[in-house]
Amino acid sequence: MTNGFIIKCIDSVAKTILDAEEEIEHLDRAIGDGDHYINIKRGSIAVQSIKSELTTLPPDQAFKKIGMTLMASVGGASGPLFASFFLALAKEVSCESNLQQFSKGFTSGVESIMDRGKSKLGDKTMLDVLIPVSKKLESLANESCEKQKLIKEIDLVAMAGVIATKDMMPSKGRSAGLAERAVGHIDPGAKTCQLIISTVCKELK
């Protein structure tokens, strides 16, 4: 884990978010609050604005700074949830972190989102991507999986997770009020997480 890689991912994720505006907006208009994309875009821009500060920080402090920046700049439910992830991740990683330690940090970040959002797998939220990815990452790390296999499998699990939300009945967030009318639509938060994970996977290649 290096600062250079973190900075590279920040720029790539920001570009991915900008390129996906129409798709995410479409999903959010169907079953969301209508402000998900605006909040995610605001967070991406805010994190890009602190890149010069991040280059001087060790990875754990960089992740902590990203979490605090997201907490301060992003409204709606997304800001505190993404902020919780990075703040929890920051407690587990360092310059010397190997894949097992990073996977532990990733799982800790996902659990912090579960605690804050009081959500679980199957609620039709971002966790339907993040929980399967955390479990697969932990599994692959424990078997010392080679890099290209890890990238491919994590990307596939993230995509399977977002597709699975289409047929789910929501039980959290604004879409929960739509009940059956939300079935048949992919969750916008899950889609955002899949896009971010896919982007990081591409940067790892």
N, C-alpha and C positions, 0 to 999 in steps of 0.2 A: 504494500500500500504506500503510494507516494503522493505528494502534493501535486506533482505534474499530472498524474492520472486523474486526480479529483478535479483539477481545473479543466482538463480536457473533457471530462464527462459533463461538467457544468455547462460548457458551451454547446456540446452536442445535444444535451437534453433540452436546452433552451430552444435550439433550432427545431428539434422534433416537436416540441409543444407548439411553436409558431406554425409549423407546417401542418399540424393536425387540427388547427382551429375549427375548420368547417365540420370535421367529423365529431370532435368532442362537443361542439356547440349543438350539433344535431341531436346527439344522444342526451344531452342535458335538457334541451327543450322538451324532449319526449317525456322524461320521467324525473328530472332533477329540479334544482332550485333556479336554474337559469343563470347562475353566476359562477358556476364551477370553473369554466374556462378562464373567465376574467381573474379569478383568484389564483389559479395555477400560473397564468401568464405573469401576474404581478409578482408571484413568488420567484419565478425564474429570473425575471429582470432584477429583483432585489438581490438574489444570490450572485448573479453576474456582477453586480455593482461592488461586491466586496472581494472580488478575486485577488486584488493586489494585497489585501490583508491576509488572505488564506495562504498565499505563497510563502509566508514567513512562519506559518504555524505547523506544528506536528499534526498528523492526521486526526488524532482524537480531538485536539482543540479546533481543528478546521471543521469537523463534523458538529461540534458543539456550537461554533459560530454560525454555521448554516442553520442549525435548529433554532437558535435564538433569532436569527434574521427572519426566518419563515414565521415564527411566532409573532413577531412585531409587525410584519408587513402583509400577511395574508389573512383575509377575512373568512367568514363562513366556517364550515366544519373542517375544511381541508387544511387550513393553516395549523391549528393545534395538533391535528393528527399527524401531518408530515413532520412538524416540529418535534413531536414526541418520539417519532422514529429516529431522527438524527441525534437527539439528545441521549437516547438509550444506546444507540450504536456507539456514540462517542465514549461511553464508559467501558467499552469492551475492546476497542482497537488501539493499535499503536504502530509506530514505524516498523516494528519487528513482527507484526501480526501475520500468521500464516492463514491458509484457507479455513482451517478448523476454527481458529479464533474469530475470523471475520464472519463465518457462518453463525457462530454463537452470538456475535453482535447483531447480525441481521435478525436472528430469531428474537433477541431481546427487544429490538426495535418494533417488530411485528406485535409482540406481546404488549408493548406499551400502547400501541394503537388499539388493541383489543380492550385493554383496561380503560383507556380514555373514552372510547366509543361505545363500550359495553356491547360489543358485537362479536360474532363468531363466524365460522365457516358456514356458508349457506344463507346468510342474511341478505345477499345481493348487494355487496359493498366491495370496496377495494381489497378487503381481506380475502375475498375469494380468489384473488391473484396472489396476494402476499403470503398467505398461510401455506398453500401448496409449494410455492417457490422456496420458502424457508425450510420446509421439510425436505424437499429435494436437495437443496444446497447442503443441508446438514448431512444427508445420506451420502452424497457424492464426496463431500469433504472427508467423511470417515473412511471411505474406501480409497482415498487418495486418487481420485479420478483424474485422468489427464485433461489438460486444459480445453482442447477443442471439443471433447465429449461433454464436458461440463457446460460450456457455452451453449452448445446445441440443445442439451436436455433442459437447461434452465429456460431458454427461449421458448421451447415447446410447452413446458409446464405453464409458463405465464400466459401463452396464447390459449391453452386449453382452459385455464381458469377464467379468462375474460369471456370466452364463448359460453362457458357453463352458466354465466349470470343471465344469459338471454332467457332461459326457461325457468328461472327461479322466481318464487313469490317473495317480494321484498318484505322484510320485517324491521328495517331500520331506515332512518333518513326520510326525506320528503316522499320518496317513491313508495314508502310503506302505506301512505294514505291512499295511493292509487290502487292498491291490492291487485286484483286480477288484470287491471288495465296496464300494469307495468310488465306483465309477462309477455315475452316476445321482443323485449328491448334489452340491449346490453347496458350494464351499469356504467355511467360515465367515469366514475372514480376508478373502477376496475380497469377501464380502458386506458386511463391516464397512467396507472401503475404499470400496465403491460407495456406501454410505449416507452416508459422510462427504463424498465428492466431490459427491454429489447435493445435500446440505445446503448446502455452500458455493456451489454453482451457484445455488440458490434465493436465497441472501443477496446474490448479485451482481446479481440482476434489478432 
